[in-house]
Amino acid sequence: MMGLPGRGKTYIARKVARYLRWISYRTRAFSLAKYRLDKLGSKSADFFDPSSSSNYQQRVNLLASALEDAMRYLNRGGEIAIFDGTNTTRDRRQLIRDRVAKEDGYDILWIESINDKSDDIEEKQFEELKNSPDFIDREDYSKRLAHYKSTYETLEDDEGSFVKVYSDGRKILLNDIYGFLRTKIVSFVMNLHTVPRPIYIVRHGESVFNVRALVGGDSGLTPRGLAFARALSEFLSTEELKDHQQSNLNVW
């Protein structure tokens, strides 16, 4: 995984891990935040200041510890390890690549979660962040985000296979994707949404064939069916949809 804090990386990692286990791949997600909390406890934004060499070394040590556990899992029968962390600099990603390269038979697929619309965190996302044991307050979160952004380096084409997920899945960018497993993961990620969205499942109004107890066909609506269609339209017009929800509204 790769991306700034609060961009849905852990959500994606957990969902992908569950999906891969469901299709019979031995999979485990390794959360770097959990390693940090277990070993060092909750840390303020100052811990993530890139100008502090001592804090940087502690973060590298945590990365190495989690990475060794991930490799140990793979070498003992695991098939897929998901490394859930920010990994927002090229040198940090290189550390991961160098360690994986020491083993035979393992490849890396990066998933970068990006919000290119706004730096603001919506209230629903903020409420979810408040439930994280890694969260202190909004001011501290903003300061931490600024530290990460100051050194952020997006994935480049020469870094191998990757998927870039923009703005909660509204746009997907693929690079060097091939093979059965990669395409299965990409297909699943394309259908993930890191923020809630409404889905309405409604049957059509009463049709002429419904009244005749006939199955199939494509008959017109009865007067009751037309009344239902008008009522449904009126209901949707009263729903409070956000601008991006209105522009992306699909009717099947």
N, C-alpha and C positions, 0 to 999 in steps of 0.2 A: 504494500500500500504506500501511497505517497500523497501529500497535500497538507494544507494549513490546518490548524486546529478548528474544530467546529464545522468541518466540511463533509461529515457523514462517512468518514473512513471506517470507523469501527462498525457502523451499521452495515456497510457493504461487506466488510470482512466476515462478519458473523453470518450474513445471509448467504454469501458465496460458500462458506464452509459448510453450512447446513445443506445447501443444494448439492455440493459435491459428495457429501456423505450419503445423501439420498440416492445418488446414482452410483453408489458403491465404491467411492474412492476414500481410502483412509486419509482423513484430513483433520488438521488441528490449526487453530489460530493462536498466534503468540502476540499478546498485547504488550508493547513496550511501556505504555503508561502503567500497566499493572506491575511490571518489573520495578519501575521507578517508585511506585507507591509502596510496594512490599519492602524494598531495600532502603529507601530514603524518606518515605513519608511524603505528604503533600508539600509541594514547593511553590513559592511565589514566582512571579514573572521574572524576577532578577536571576533566577537559576538558568533561564534560557537566553540570557544576554550573550550574544556571540563574541563580545569583547572580553569576556571572562574566560581565560584559558583553563583555570582550575575546574570551573563548572562544565566547560566543554569536555574536558577529559573524563569527568564523571559520567557524562552522557554517553561518551564513546564506550566506556567500560560497561555501562548498562546494555548498550547495543550489542557488544561482543558477547555478553552473558546470555542474552535472549537468543542471539543467533546461534550460539553453540548448542543451546537446548533444542532449537529448531532442527539443526543438522543431526543432532543425536536422535531426535524423533524419526527423521527420515532414514537414518542408517539402521534403525531398529524396527523397520517394517512399515513406517508411515509412507504415504505416497505423495501427499501435498502438504506443505507447511505455508500458512499465510502469515506474513510478517507485518503486523499492524502497528505502524508508526508514521511519523511525519516524513522523514527521509527527504527533506526539501532541498538539500544541497547535493551537487554532483559528487563531491568527495565522499560524502556519507554513503551515497548509493554505490560508489566504487568500493568502499570497504565491504559492503555486502557482496558485490560481484566477486571480489578477490577471495572471500571466504568460501563462497559456493564453488568457485573454480577449482578449489583444492580437492573437491570430491568428484567422482565420476558419475555421469548420468543425470545431472540435475540442470534444469533450465529455469530462467526467471521470466515471469510476466508481471510487469508493473501495472498497477491501476492508480491513476492520478485523479483525485476528485478536486474540481476547480469551480469556484463561484466567480464568474467573470462579469456578473451584472452589478453587484454592489458589495461593499465591505460590511454593510449593516447586517446584523443578525436579527431575523424576525423573532417576534415575541414567543412564538411556539418553540422555536429552536433554542431561544434563551432559557425557557422553562426546562427543556431537556438538559441543557448544559448545567443548570443549577443542581440537577440530580447526580451529576458526576462527582465522585470523590476527589477528582483532580481540580475541581472548580472552587475558587475562593470568592470572587465577586466580579462584577462586570468591569470595573476599572482594571483589575488585575488581568482579566482575560484580554482586554483591549491592549494592554501593555505587552503581554506575551505574544499576541498576534503581530504586533509591530516588530518585535524582535525577529520572529520567523520571516516576516515579509522583507526585512532588510537584507536577508541572505538567500531569498527564495530563488531557486533555479528550476525552471520547468524541465520536463523530460525532452530530450532532443532525439532526432532520428537515429543517431549513432549509438543510442543506449539500448538497443535491442527491442524486444517485443513489448508493446505497452498499449493500454487503453486509457484515453483521457475522457473523463465524464464531466461535462460542463453544465453548471447551473441545474443541479438535481436531475440530470438525465435528459435535458432538452436538446443536447447535442453530444455526439460521440465521435471521437477521433481515434482511428486505429493505426498502428504501425507494426509491420512485420508479423502479422497474425496469420498463422497457418496451422494445420493439423486438427485432429478431432477435439482434443481437450481444450485447446485455446479457443476454438470457435464455440464450443459449448459454454465456456465461461463468458465469452463476449456476448453471446446470445442472452444469457441470463442477466448479465449486468445491464444490457440495453433495456430490460424490462423492470429494472429496479427504480424505485423513487425514494429518495432520502427524506422527503417531507410529505405529510399527509395530503391527499387530494380526494375529492368526492367522486364516487362512482354510483350511478343510478342504474339499476337493472329493472326494466319495466316491460311487461308484455304489451302487445298491440291491443287496441280496443276491440270490442266484439265485432267479429266479421260475419258475413252472410253464411259461410260454411260452418262457423261455430254454431249458429242457430240450427243448421241442418244436421249437426253432429257428423260432419265430414272432415276427414283428416287430409292435410296437404292442400295443394292448390294455392291460388293467390286471389281470392275473392275480395270484393270491396268491403267497406265497413258498414255496419248497420247504423241507424240513427243514434243508438246508444254508444256504438264505437266512435262515431264522430264527436259526440259530446265528451267522451273520455279523452280524445285527442286534444280538444280545445282546453279541457281542464288541466291536462298535463302541461300544455304550453303556458297556461297562466301560472301554474305552480313554478315552473322553471324561471319564468320572468321575475318572480318574487324572491328567488334565491340570491343571496349575497355572494357572488363570485368575484374573486380578484381579477384584475385586468388580464394577467397571463392565463388564468383559468378560462376566462371568456374567449380569449383568442385561440386557445387550444381545445375548446369544447368539441368533442366528436360525438356524433349520433350514428349508431350502427343499426 
